[in-house]
Amino acid sequence: MERLVGKLAPEFKMNAVQGDGSGFTEISLDDYKGKWLVLFFYPLDFTFVCPTEITGFSKRFDEFKALNADVLAASCDSQYSHEAWINKDVSHGGLGKINFPIASDKTYEVSKKYGIHIEEEGIALRGLFIIDPEGILKYSVVHDLNVGRSVDETLRVLKAFQSGGMCAVDWNEGDTNL
């Protein structure tokens, strides 16, 4: 697999549903120029671990906005599935309203470009990518399906990149850089 970190992030265009379930839009990497982007893929709508991640990022969305960062979730489900999940009552397995869009990679094009497509299952691994305002992919973490990611760690890494310095192990905002 080709290295992605340190290079221009792979371009994408995907259909997406607004986080409040109010309608569809086309989203591209160009829409995020001049801002940091946290792009994360999850396996499937209407599952168990995925909504914990999505709602976890949504609850902390204002922290990302304060750092000039946007958040975009994506899976290989259709934008119609995303819309139904957002609009279904949480007590009946729905996701509920969130603070960012969910994109549809139903052609698998984007998950393949980012190296996280599971061909035999037609889904994406849990891949999280931080892309800087110039479109350079700065961070990539990919893991198997059963374990959700940490919003705290994503924010910590984003702040470390924004600090502009060399950040030692367990660096946190306010720590000195090397």
SVG drawing of the C-alpha trace seen along z (x, -y; Angstrom):
<svg xmlns="http://www.w3.org/2000/svg" viewBox="-38 -29 51 40">
<polyline fill="none" stroke="black" stroke-width="0.4" points="0.0,0.0 1.2,-3.5 2.0,-5.9 -0.6,-8.6 0.7,-10.6 2.7,-13.6 1.2,-13.8 -1.8,-15.6 -4.9,-13.8 -6.7,-11.8 -9.4,-13.9 -13.0,-12.9 -16.6,-13.8 -19.4,-12.1 -23.1,-12.6 -23.9,-13.3 -26.8,-14.0 -26.8,-17.0 -26.3,-16.1 -29.7,-17.3 -31.2,-15.0 -32.6,-18.0 -31.3,-17.2 -28.5,-16.1 -25.5,-17.8 -22.3,-16.9 -19.2,-17.2 -15.6,-17.3 -12.2,-17.8 -12.1,-21.2 -15.0,-22.3 -12.5,-22.1 -9.6,-24.2 -8.3,-26.6 -9.5,-24.5 -8.4,-21.3 -10.5,-18.3 -11.1,-15.2 -12.4,-12.6 -13.5,-9.3 -14.9,-6.2 -17.0,-3.7 -18.3,-0.3 -22.1,-0.5 -25.2,-2.4 -27.6,-0.8 -24.9,1.0 -23.6,0.8 -20.1,-0.8 -20.6,-3.2 -23.2,-5.4 -21.1,-5.8 -18.2,-7.2 -20.4,-9.5 -22.3,-10.9 -19.0,-11.2 -17.5,-13.4 -20.8,-15.3 -20.9,-16.1 -17.4,-17.6 -17.9,-19.3 -17.6,-22.8 -14.1,-21.9 -13.1,-21.0 -14.7,-24.2 -12.7,-26.3 -9.6,-24.7 -10.6,-25.7 -11.5,-22.1 -14.5,-20.4 -15.6,-16.8 -16.9,-14.5 -18.1,-11.0 -18.4,-8.5 -19.3,-4.9 -20.2,-2.7 -23.9,-3.0 -26.0,-5.2 -26.9,-8.8 -30.5,-7.5 -29.5,-5.0 -27.7,-7.8 -30.8,-10.0 -33.0,-7.2 -30.6,-6.5 -30.4,-10.2 -34.1,-10.7 -35.1,-7.4 -35.7,-7.9 -32.7,-7.0 -34.9,-4.8 -35.6,-2.6 -32.0,-2.3 -31.7,-5.6 -28.7,-7.9 -30.4,-11.2 -29.3,-14.6 -25.6,-15.3 -23.4,-18.4 -21.7,-17.4 -22.6,-15.6 -22.3,-11.9 -21.0,-11.1 -21.8,-8.1 -19.0,-6.1 -21.3,-3.5 -19.0,-3.2 -16.1,-2.4 -13.9,-4.8 -12.9,-6.9 -12.4,-4.1 -10.1,-2.4 -8.1,-5.6 -7.6,-5.9 -6.6,-2.2 -9.4,-1.1 -11.9,0.8 -12.7,4.4 -13.4,5.7 -15.0,9.0 -17.5,7.3 -18.1,4.1 -17.4,1.9 -14.7,-0.3 -12.4,0.3 -12.4,-2.3 -10.0,-4.9 -9.5,-8.4 -7.6,-11.0 -6.5,-14.5 -6.0,-16.8 -4.4,-20.2 -5.7,-23.5 -3.4,-23.0 -4.8,-19.5 -1.8,-17.5 -2.8,-14.3 -1.0,-14.7 -2.4,-11.8 -3.9,-8.4 -5.1,-5.7 -6.8,-2.6 -8.0,0.4 -10.3,3.3 -14.1,3.1 -14.8,3.9 -13.2,0.9 -14.2,-2.7 -11.8,-5.6 -11.0,-8.2 -12.3,-11.8 -9.8,-12.9 -6.9,-11.4 -8.1,-13.0 -8.3,-16.4 -4.9,-15.9 -3.2,-15.0 -5.0,-17.9 -3.7,-20.4 -0.2,-18.9 -0.1,-19.4 -1.4,-22.9 1.3,-23.7 3.9,-23.8 6.5,-22.2 8.0,-18.8 5.7,-17.1 7.0,-14.4 5.0,-11.3 1.8,-12.2 2.1,-15.8 -0.9,-17.9 -2.0,-21.5 0.1,-23.8 3.1,-21.5 6.3,-22.8 7.5,-21.6 10.9,-20.1"/>
</svg>
